Amino acid sequence: MTATELAAALGIARNTLYKHRRQPGAPQDWDLERWQQYLRLRRATHGLAPAAGEPNGEKAEAAAELPDGEALPDARGVGAAAALQRLSDLEEVFHRRLLNALASQDAAAVVVARDNWLKVSESLRRYDLVVAEARRAGERQMPQGEAEKGVRAAAVWLRQAVAAWLSSDAPALSAIQDPRELAAAVWRGLTAAVGATVDQSAKARAPLPAWAAELVREEWPCA
């Protein structure tokens, strides 16, 4: 029996037959009996009391097929969010089909439905992780030139802060004999100098970049 003859015997289009053939568990030959059994199982998992909002009919069913190996969009590019949403929608559809199969108490249908749902769920989980990581990486990235400029500006302004602090506090520090008292005075004076320098840089012609100033204040809570 040819593919055309099998499709006619099953009452489906030849293209639909090939689409089914790409699905997990589908027969890879043109045996009528095996195909009839396979389609009965699919009807059990795809057609039992669909939940509200689940698509019906051949066109809608095609929209809710398992991904057939087609590559998902780059997680960093256009289309990633839409692809993630499509996978999420598919996961909901296949989960409802699993519940329907369980309600039918058809062991074979349950196996197929569970296998399909697990595959979609795993694809969703992995792609969600990749998209989330790409989003975080995108938020952290900046041109190398801008990053170098910010680091250089931070080094210049912090050097000025240390110089100003030493100039004003060195005489008083040299008179402190107790090590703990000296450490506390150094920390207090240096923190104040860094804070004042960060504030002054905002008014300068070559200021410390806002993102760098924010990071300095995070590391120097009193700055």
matplotlib code that plots the C-alpha trace (Angstrom):
import matplotlib.pyplot as plt

x = [0.0, 1.3, 1.1, -1.6, -3.7, -3.2, -4.3, -7.4, -8.2, -7.8, -9.8, -7.1, -5.0, -1.7, 0.1, -1.7, -0.4, 3.1, 2.6, 1.4, 4.4, 6.8, 5.3, 6.8, 5.3, 3.9, 4.3, 7.0, 5.5, 2.2, 0.5, -3.3, -3.9, -1.0, -2.1, -5.7, -4.5, -2.2, -4.9, -7.3, -4.7, -4.3, -8.0, -8.1, -5.4, -6.4, -10.1, -11.6, -13.6, -11.2, -11.0, -12.5, -10.3, -8.5, -8.6, -10.6, -10.5, -7.6, -6.2, -6.3, -4.8, -1.9, -1.3, -1.0, 1.3, 4.5, 7.6, 9.0, 12.7, 12.4, 15.0, 13.7, 14.8, 18.0, 17.2, 19.0, 17.1, 13.8, 11.1, 12.4, 9.5, 6.9, 8.5, 8.5, 4.8, 4.0, 5.7, 3.9, 0.5, 1.5, 2.4, -1.1, -2.8, -0.8, -1.4, -5.2, -4.9, -3.1, -5.9, -8.4, -6.5, -6.3, -10.1, -10.6, -8.7, -7.2, -3.7, -2.3, -3.7, -2.2, 1.3, 1.1, -0.3, 2.2, 5.1, 4.0, 3.4, 6.8, 8.5, 6.8, 7.4, 11.1, 11.4, 9.6, 11.8, 15.1, 14.1, 12.8, 16.2, 18.1, 15.8, 16.1, 19.9, 20.1, 17.9, 20.1, 23.3, 21.7, 21.0, 24.6, 26.3, 27.7, 30.3, 33.8, 34.8, 32.2, 33.2, 36.9, 35.9, 33.9, 36.7, 39.3, 37.1, 36.5, 40.3, 41.0, 38.4, 39.2, 42.9, 41.9, 39.8, 42.8, 45.1, 42.7, 42.1, 45.9, 46.5, 43.9, 44.1, 47.7, 48.9, 46.1, 46.5, 50.2, 49.5, 47.2, 49.1, 46.3, 46.0, 42.3, 41.7, 43.9, 42.1, 38.7, 39.9, 41.4, 38.1, 36.0, 38.1, 38.6, 34.9, 34.0, 36.6, 35.2, 31.7, 32.6, 34.6, 31.7, 29.4, 31.9, 32.4, 28.7, 29.3, 32.6, 33.1, 34.3, 32.1, 32.1, 29.5, 26.2, 26.4, 29.9, 29.0, 26.1, 28.4, 30.9, 28.2, 27.1, 30.6, 31.1, 27.8, 28.5, 29.9]
y = [0.0, 3.4, 6.6, 8.0, 4.8, 4.7, 8.3, 7.6, 4.5, 6.4, 9.4, 12.0, 14.1, 12.8, 15.8, 15.1, 11.5, 12.7, 15.2, 12.4, 10.2, 12.8, 12.4, 10.1, 6.6, 6.9, 3.9, 4.4, 2.0, 2.1, -0.7, 0.1, -1.8, -0.2, 3.2, 2.7, 1.7, 4.7, 7.1, 5.6, 6.3, 9.8, 10.4, 9.1, 11.6, 14.5, 14.3, 13.4, 16.3, 19.1, 21.7, 25.2, 27.1, 24.0, 24.1, 21.6, 20.4, 19.5, 23.0, 23.7, 20.3, 21.1, 24.2, 21.9, 19.2, 18.3, 20.2, 18.0, 18.9, 22.4, 24.6, 27.2, 30.8, 32.1, 32.9, 36.3, 37.2, 38.3, 35.7, 34.1, 35.4, 34.3, 30.9, 30.6, 31.5, 28.9, 26.2, 27.3, 27.1, 23.6, 22.4, 23.4, 21.7, 18.4, 18.5, 18.7, 15.8, 13.7, 14.4, 13.4, 10.2, 9.4, 10.0, 7.5, 4.8, 3.7, 2.5, 2.9, 6.4, 7.4, 6.2, 8.3, 11.3, 11.2, 10.8, 13.8, 16.0, 15.2, 16.0, 19.4, 20.1, 19.4, 21.5, 24.4, 24.0, 24.1, 26.9, 29.0, 28.6, 29.6, 32.6, 33.8, 33.5, 35.4, 38.1, 38.5, 38.5, 41.2, 43.4, 43.0, 43.7, 47.0, 48.0, 47.3, 50.9, 52.2, 49.7, 50.7, 54.3, 53.7, 51.7, 54.3, 57.1, 55.2, 54.6, 58.4, 59.6, 57.0, 58.0, 61.6, 60.5, 58.7, 61.7, 64.2, 62.0, 61.5, 65.2, 66.1, 63.3, 62.1, 64.4, 63.4, 59.7, 59.7, 60.7, 57.7, 55.0, 52.4, 50.1, 49.6, 53.3, 53.9, 51.4, 52.9, 56.4, 55.3, 53.6, 56.5, 59.1, 57.1, 56.3, 60.0, 60.9, 58.4, 59.6, 63.2, 62.4, 60.5, 63.4, 65.9, 63.8, 64.2, 67.9, 67.6, 67.8, 64.2, 62.6, 59.1, 57.2, 56.8, 53.0, 53.1, 55.6, 53.4, 50.4, 52.4, 53.4, 49.7, 48.7, 51.7, 51.9, 55.3, 56.8]
z = [0.0, -0.9, 1.2, -1.1, -0.8, 3.0, 3.4, 1.3, 3.4, 6.6, 5.3, 5.8, 3.5, 2.4, 3.9, 7.2, 7.1, 6.7, 9.5, 11.8, 10.7, 12.2, 15.6, 18.3, 18.3, 14.8, 12.4, 9.9, 7.3, 5.4, 7.3, 7.5, 10.7, 12.6, 11.4, 12.5, 16.0, 16.2, 15.1, 17.7, 20.4, 19.2, 19.2, 22.8, 23.8, 21.5, 21.3, 24.7, 26.1, 25.3, 28.0, 27.4, 25.0, 23.5, 19.7, 17.7, 14.1, 11.8, 11.5, 15.3, 16.0, 13.8, 16.0, 19.0, 17.7, 19.4, 18.2, 15.4, 15.8, 14.4, 16.0, 18.5, 17.9, 19.5, 23.1, 22.6, 19.4, 18.1, 18.5, 21.7, 23.9, 21.4, 21.1, 24.9, 25.0, 22.3, 24.3, 27.4, 25.6, 24.2, 27.7, 28.9, 26.0, 26.5, 30.2, 29.6, 27.2, 29.8, 32.3, 29.7, 29.0, 32.7, 33.0, 30.1, 32.0, 28.7, 29.6, 26.1, 25.7, 29.1, 28.1, 24.8, 26.6, 29.4, 27.0, 24.9, 28.0, 29.5, 26.2, 25.9, 29.6, 29.3, 26.2, 28.0, 31.1, 29.2, 26.8, 29.8, 31.5, 28.3, 27.7, 31.3, 31.3, 27.9, 29.4, 32.4, 30.3, 28.1, 31.1, 32.3, 29.0, 27.8, 25.1, 26.3, 25.6, 28.0, 30.7, 30.4, 30.6, 33.7, 35.4, 34.5, 35.9, 39.1, 39.5, 39.0, 41.4, 44.1, 43.8, 44.4, 47.4, 49.0, 48.3, 49.8, 52.8, 53.5, 53.0, 55.7, 58.1, 58.1, 60.9, 63.3, 62.4, 63.1, 66.7, 67.4, 69.3, 69.8, 66.7, 67.0, 67.4, 64.4, 62.2, 63.2, 62.4, 59.0, 58.0, 59.1, 57.3, 54.1, 53.9, 54.3, 51.7, 49.2, 49.7, 49.3, 46.1, 44.6, 45.2, 43.8, 40.6, 39.7, 39.2, 37.3, 33.6, 33.5, 36.1, 37.5, 35.4, 37.3, 37.3, 38.7, 41.4, 42.4, 42.7, 44.8, 47.2, 47.4, 48.4, 50.7, 52.5, 54.1, 50.8]

ax = plt.figure().add_subplot(projection="3d")
ax.plot(x, y, z, "-o")
ax.set_aspect("equal")
plt.show()
